[in-house]
């Protein structure tokens, strides 16, 4: 039986990504859905992108765009590096790209430009980096940066009374639109959790790989989680986004 995995924010931790892919051992019929933020933090952002480009030759891969990926895409396209980006992991990403030829950078830019804003599968499960604000769903979002930046969806899910029925008039319309929603963007370690968190029908799979957490891949059928080692131990002497 083919499998589908949702994979949380990586933030340049190529070694952690390689670990979980080796554990998953994806077969050609499997599907890997990456929730965004592949770069900025640890020292191997360019290596992470190159590895993902190889992975899509082995199995079905869906790559969503995170806010950090959008920053890097703009820089690769020739825009000046913003101070905000450099302060939030961009310096490590720039350093990782310095050793690449212009031709390889161009190939990476094409990869960034192919990333999706969101994805809905055959089971009406939504995958999106951060969230959306429209009660009619992400297709109707007026401000598309919400795909990469919104935190209200997750905060709303966290605040729900677990006893509230989905048929109750007070149940959020945004959540009724999908059977399940899978996001990253807000590390679960902010809440003292090192595993994915579940609230309402929303799963947050960003388990803090950019900081002092681990990288997680979740099997969507079984909800089994496959995790890397704690990422900061894979990069001794580095700080990642712990600055």
Secondary structure in CASP SS format (residue, H / E / C, confidence):
PFRMAT SS
TARGET T0000
AUTHOR 0000-0000-0000
METHOD secondary structure of the structure
MODEL  1
X C 1.00
X C 1.00
X C 1.00
X E 1.00
X E 1.00
X E 1.00
X E 1.00
X C 1.00
X C 1.00
X C 1.00
X C 1.00
X C 1.00
X C 1.00
X H 1.00
X H 1.00
X H 1.00
X H 1.00
X H 1.00
X H 1.00
X H 1.00
X H 1.00
X H 1.00
X H 1.00
X H 1.00
X C 1.00
X C 1.00
X C 1.00
X C 1.00
X C 1.00
X C 1.00
X E 1.00
X E 1.00
X E 1.00
X E 1.00
X C 1.00
X C 1.00
X C 1.00
X C 1.00
X C 1.00
X C 1.00
X C 1.00
X C 1.00
X C 1.00
X C 1.00
X H 1.00
X H 1.00
X H 1.00
X H 1.00
X H 1.00
X H 1.00
X H 1.00
X H 1.00
X H 1.00
X H 1.00
X H 1.00
X C 1.00
X C 1.00
X C 1.00
X C 1.00
X E 1.00
X E 1.00
X E 1.00
X E 1.00
X E 1.00
X C 1.00
X C 1.00
X H 1.00
X H 1.00
X H 1.00
X H 1.00
X H 1.00
X H 1.00
X H 1.00
X H 1.00
X H 1.00
X H 1.00
X C 1.00
X C 1.00
X C 1.00
X C 1.00
X C 1.00
X C 1.00
X H 1.00
X H 1.00
X H 1.00
X H 1.00
X H 1.00
X H 1.00
X H 1.00
X H 1.00
X H 1.00
X H 1.00
X H 1.00
X H 1.00
X H 1.00
X H 1.00
X H 1.00
X C 1.00
X C 1.00
X C 1.00
X C 1.00
X H 1.00
X H 1.00
X H 1.00
X H 1.00
X H 1.00
X H 1.00
X H 1.00
X H 1.00
X H 1.00
X H 1.00
X H 1.00
X H 1.00
X H 1.00
X C 1.00
X E 1.00
X C 1.00
X E 1.00
X E 1.00
X E 1.00
X C 1.00
X C 1.00
X C 1.00
X C 1.00
X E 1.00
X E 1.00
X E 1.00
X E 1.00
X C 1.00
X C 1.00
X C 1.00
X C 1.00
X C 1.00
X C 1.00
X C 1.00
X C 1.00
X C 1.00
X H 1.00
X H 1.00
X H 1.00
X C 1.00
X C 1.00
X C 1.00
X C 1.00
X C 1.00
X H 1.00
X H 1.00
X H 1.00
X H 1.00
X C 1.00
X C 1.00
X H 1.00
X H 1.00
X H 1.00
X H 1.00
X H 1.00
X H 1.00
X H 1.00
X H 1.00
X C 1.00
X C 1.00
X C 1.00
X C 1.00
X C 1.00
X C 1.00
X C 1.00
X C 1.00
X C 1.00
X C 1.00
X C 1.00
X C 1.00
X C 1.00
X H 1.00
X H 1.00
X H 1.00
X H 1.00
X C 1.00
X C 1.00
X C 1.00
X E 1.00
X E 1.00
X E 1.00
X E 1.00
X C 1.00
X C 1.00
X C 1.00
X C 1.00
X H 1.00
X H 1.00
X H 1.00
X H 1.00
X C 1.00
X C 1.00
X C 1.00
X C 1.00
X C 1.00
X E 1.00
X E 1.00
X E 1.00
X C 1.00
X C 1.00
X E 1.00
X E 1.00
X E 1.00
X C 1.00
X C 1.00
X C 1.00
X C 1.00
X C 1.00
X C 1.00
X C 1.00
X C 1.00
X C 1.00
X C 1.00
X C 1.00
X E 1.00
X E 1.00
X E 1.00
X E 1.00
X C 1.00
X C 1.00
X C 1.00
X C 1.00
X C 1.00
X E 1.00
X E 1.00
X E 1.00
X C 1.00
X C 1.00
X C 1.00
X H 1.00
X H 1.00
X H 1.00
X H 1.00
X C 1.00
X C 1.00
X C 1.00
X C 1.00
X C 1.00
X C 1.00
X C 1.00
X C 1.00
X C 1.00
END
